[in-house]
Amino acid sequence: MPLKRTKKKKKGQRRLKSKTITIKLTGLQMLALQNYCRLHQTTPNRVIKGRLAPFFSEKFRKVSEERFVTPNQLDLFS
């Protein structure tokens, strides 16, 4: 008697949590952004995300301890 195989249950994909930000641009700034996007065949969202991408890297996620100096500490040795 052959063994019956059971189907493995697939895990669902994890839903991405995204946040929304809004920025205000002047008319000339928006026109310049649209012209840049038309010239390079991209979207404003991709341009903005591309410019911010270096700040999303691993080294910017970690905050250095030097930034958390309390006001009562003296800066003698630096």
NORCOR-V999788 format. One record per run of one state. SS is the DSSP state (H for helix, E for strand, L for the rest). FROM is the first residue (numbers start at 1). TO is the last residue. If there is no record, write none. Layout:
SS | FROM | TO
SS | FROM | TO
This chain:
L | 1 | 26
H | 27 | 40
L | 41 | 43
H | 44 | 56
L | 57 | 57
H | 58 | 61
L | 62 | 64
H | 65 | 67
L | 68 | 78
